[in-house]
Amino acid sequence: MVNYIWVGMIVVGVFFGMMNGTMEEVNKAIFEGGKNAVTICIGLISILVFWIGLMKIAEKSGLLQKLVNIFLPITSKLFPEVPKNHPALGFILSNMIANAFGLGNAATPMGIKAMEELRKLNGGKSEATRSMITFLALNTSAVTLIPTTVLSIRIGNHSANPTEIVGVTILAQVVSAVGALLIDRYYYYKSMRKGREK
C-alpha cells in the first residue's frame, strides 16, 4: 500500500510539473533529494555503527543484563501477565533500552522476538493480548535519551548546534509515553468493565 502511495505522489508531482512548466525544478529536486539521501544515510550508518558497537560491548560485558535486572520490577508491573523469568521480559527490556539509546534498527529484532514470545504465551493465537498492546504502545512512543537519527540529520545539514533539541525531544517523548500508557490502561479497564457487565 505504501508503495502505491509513493508512486502516486511521484506521478502527481511530475504531472503538475509538466502542467506548470516547472519540470526543470522537478528534475533538480529529484537529483538534489537523491544526493541528500545518500549523505544522510552515510551519516546515519556511522552513528548507528558506533552505538550498536557500544550496545554489543554492553551486552558482552553483562551491563545490558544488569540494566534488565534493574528495570525488571517496573516491567513486571507493566506486564503482569508475563511470568518473571519468561524470555519475553528480557526481549522487551532489551528493546526498550536499545530505543532509549536511539537504536531503532537494533531494537526492531528484539521487538519482533518479544512479540513472538508474547504470542507463545497466548497459545499462538492471532489476536493481540493486553501485554502485546502495552508493548506496542510503549515501543511506538519510546523514550529516546540519545536521538541519534535526528542528531545525524542535523549534523549532516551543518546545524550550528545539533544537540539543542535533545532536552525538548526527551520531554516530548516522556509525555508521549505516559499518554500512550494511560490510554492503554484506560481501554483495558474499560473492556474489563464491559466484560463484567455482560
N, C-alpha and C positions, 0 to 999 in steps of 0.2 A: 504493500500500500504506500509506504514512504517513497519507494522508487517512482511510483506513478505521480506522486505529488511533486517530486523534484523535476521529473520530465515535463510535467505540466507548467511549472514555474519557468523553466528554461524556454519552452515553446512560446509561452505568453510574452516573456521578456524579449525574445528575438522578433516576434510578430510586431510588438509595439515599437521596437527599434526600427524595423523596416517601415512601419506606417508613419513614424515621426521623422524619418530621415536621419536617425542617430545611430546607425549601425556601426559607425567608426568608434563611437563611445562604448557601445556594447562589446565590440571586439577587444577594445583596450581594457575594459573592466574584466573580461574573461581571462586575458593573459596576466593582468596585474593580480587578479584573485588567485590564479594558479601559482604565481611566484610567491605571493604572501603565504599561501597554504604550505608550500614546501619549507619556507623559512620558519613558520610556526611549528611545523612537525619536527624539524631538526632541533629546535629549542625545547620542545616537549620531550623528545626522546632523551636528550641529555639529562634533563631534570628527573624524568621518570626512572632512568637507569640508576641515577645517584640514589634516589630514595628507595627504590626496590632493592638495591645493594645493601642499604642500611637495614631494611626490613629483614633481609636474609641473614645479616650479621646478628640482628636481634633475635631471630629465630634460632640460629645455631648456638648462640651463647646462652639461651634459656631465658633471655629478657622478655620475649614475647609471651612465654608461658607464665612468667611471674606477673605480667600485666593482666593476663587472662585470669589468674588466681585472685588478683586484687579486685577486679571488676565482677567476679563470679557472683557475689551476693546480690549486686544490683541487677545483673542479668537474670538471676533466678527469680527475682521479684517481677521482672518484666515478662518472663516466660515461665509462669508457674506450672504449665502442663508438661514441660520438658524435664525429665529426670536430671538431677545434678551432675551425674557422671556421664551423661549422654554426649556423644561426639558432636551433636548439633550445636550445643552451647559453645564448644571450642571454636567451631567454624563461624558462628555468629559473632563471637568476640573478636576473632581474627579479622573478620570483615569490617567490624566497627573500628578497630584500631588502624587498619590499613586506610580506611576512609578518613580517619582523624588526621593522618599524615598526608592526605591529598593524593593517595594512590588508588584512584578509582579503578584503573586497569588491573592492579594487583588484587583489589578487593573483590572483583567480579567472580573469579573462580571459587573463592571462599564462600561468597554469597550463594552461588549455584549449589555447592556442596551442602551448605546449611539447609537450603530448600529441599534437597534430595533426602537429607536425614530427617527433616521435619515431615516429609511425605511418608517416609517409612514408619514414623510414629503414628501416622494417620491410617496405617494399613494399606498404603499405596493408592488411596482414593484420590480422585482428581480435584475434589472440592477443597478450597483453602480452609485451614484451621485458624483458630484465634492466634496461635503463635506465628503462623505464616503471614497473616495480615499485619500483626505488630511488627514483625521483622521487615516486611516490605515498607511499612510506613517510616520506620526508623532509618532504613537504608536509603530511601528516597530523599529524606530530609537530613542526611548525615551531617554531623558537625565536623568540619574540617579545620584543624588547627593551622595547617600549612597549605593554603590553596595553591598548589604547585602549578596547575593548569593556567589559572588566571595570572599568576606571577610570571610564568614563562611568556605568556602572550604580551604582557605589559613590558617585559624586558625586551622581547623581540621587536616591539614597536617603539623602543627607545624612550620609555617613560622616565620622567625626571625623578620620580620617587615610586618605584613599583610596589613597595611594601606598604604604602599608606592605606590601602584598602583592607588590610588584614583584620584590624580591630572591628571595623563595621561588618565585614564578611562573617566573622565569628558570631557577632551579636545577632545578625540576621538568621544565621543557621541555627543558633540556640533557640530563638523564638520559633522558627520553623519546626524544629524537632519537638519542642514542648507542645506546640499546636497540633502536630501530627499525632502525638501520643494521646493528647486529650480527646481528639476526635475519635481515635481508635477505641479508647476506653468508653467514650460516650455511646458509640454504636454497639459495642459489645454488651454493655449493661442494658441498653435499650432492647436488644434482641433477647437477652436473658429474661427481662421482664415480660416480653411478649410470649416467650415460651412457657413461663409460669402461669400466665393468664389463660393460655389455651388448656 
